Amino acid sequence: MDGTKRFTTNSPHFGLFSVFARTAPKEAGVAGISAFLVEVGVPGLAVTKLYKKMGFRGAHTADVIFESCRVPASALLGGLKPE
């Protein structure tokens, strides 16, 4: 899995992420999107340093980066994975 979620509120404090990713070709539409629970510490998942924001500093904001992140099938949330 590769991708970035920008400006994620309080992500430096999370231990578990819910992630939606395409698991089938685009032609499958929404049926080709699956949900996963991904724990912090999985190789390929990184949380960047905090943004220095003006004003609202009570919520820590950072990016979550997935770089060649391999998520086990046991992390799939819900039904069967589309073929």
DOLUM-310514 format. One record per residue (C-alpha): residue number from 0; chain; x, y, z. Coordinates in steps of 0.05 Angstrom, whole numbers, plus 5000, padded with zeros to 4 digits. Layout:
REC|NUM|A|X|Y|Z
...
This chain:
REC|0|A|5000|5000|5000
REC|1|A|5027|5068|4981
REC|2|A|4998|5137|4995
REC|3|A|4994|5196|5041
REC|4|A|4939|5225|5085
REC|5|A|4954|5299|5095
REC|6|A|4937|5342|5155
REC|7|A|4913|5285|5200
REC|8|A|4888|5311|5267
REC|9|A|4921|5279|5328
REC|10|A|4953|5224|5286
REC|11|A|5018|5226|5327
REC|12|A|4977|5199|5386
REC|13|A|4943|5141|5349
REC|14|A|4960|5068|5359
REC|15|A|4913|5043|5306
REC|16|A|4891|5073|5239
REC|17|A|4829|5057|5198
REC|18|A|4849|5058|5125
REC|19|A|4808|5052|5062
REC|20|A|4845|5027|5000
REC|21|A|4827|5004|4930
REC|22|A|4834|4928|4927
REC|23|A|4802|4917|4858
REC|24|A|4806|4953|4791
REC|25|A|4772|5021|4785
REC|26|A|4717|4990|4743
REC|27|A|4692|4954|4806
REC|28|A|4671|5022|4834
REC|29|A|4658|5025|4909
REC|30|A|4657|4949|4913
REC|31|A|4732|4952|4900
REC|32|A|4748|4992|4963
REC|33|A|4764|4955|5027
REC|34|A|4775|4978|5099
REC|35|A|4834|4957|5142
REC|36|A|4857|4967|5213
REC|37|A|4931|4983|5212
REC|38|A|4972|4986|5275
REC|39|A|5028|5036|5287
REC|40|A|5094|5001|5278
REC|41|A|5077|4963|5215
REC|42|A|5136|4969|5167
REC|43|A|5123|5023|5115
REC|44|A|5077|5066|5159
REC|45|A|5105|5132|5184
REC|46|A|5076|5193|5218
REC|47|A|5113|5258|5202
REC|48|A|5132|5312|5251
REC|49|A|5078|5360|5275
REC|50|A|5058|5420|5233
REC|51|A|5072|5486|5266
REC|52|A|5005|5520|5259
REC|53|A|4983|5591|5275
REC|54|A|4926|5594|5323
REC|55|A|4894|5527|5335
REC|56|A|4950|5486|5368
REC|57|A|4908|5443|5414
REC|58|A|4900|5389|5361
REC|59|A|4967|5361|5337
REC|60|A|4968|5354|5261
REC|61|A|5016|5312|5219
REC|62|A|5017|5269|5156
REC|63|A|5010|5193|5154
REC|64|A|5053|5162|5100
REC|65|A|5047|5091|5072
REC|66|A|5109|5070|5033
REC|67|A|5109|4998|5008
REC|68|A|5067|4983|5070
REC|69|A|5046|4909|5072
REC|70|A|4982|4898|5111
REC|71|A|4963|4826|5129
REC|72|A|4896|4797|5106
REC|73|A|4877|4792|5180
REC|74|A|4874|4868|5181
REC|75|A|4815|4869|5132
REC|76|A|4752|4897|5163
REC|77|A|4686|4865|5144
REC|78|A|4670|4817|5088
REC|79|A|4710|4781|5036
REC|80|A|4762|4816|4993
REC|81|A|4737|4830|4922
REC|82|A|4769|4788|4867
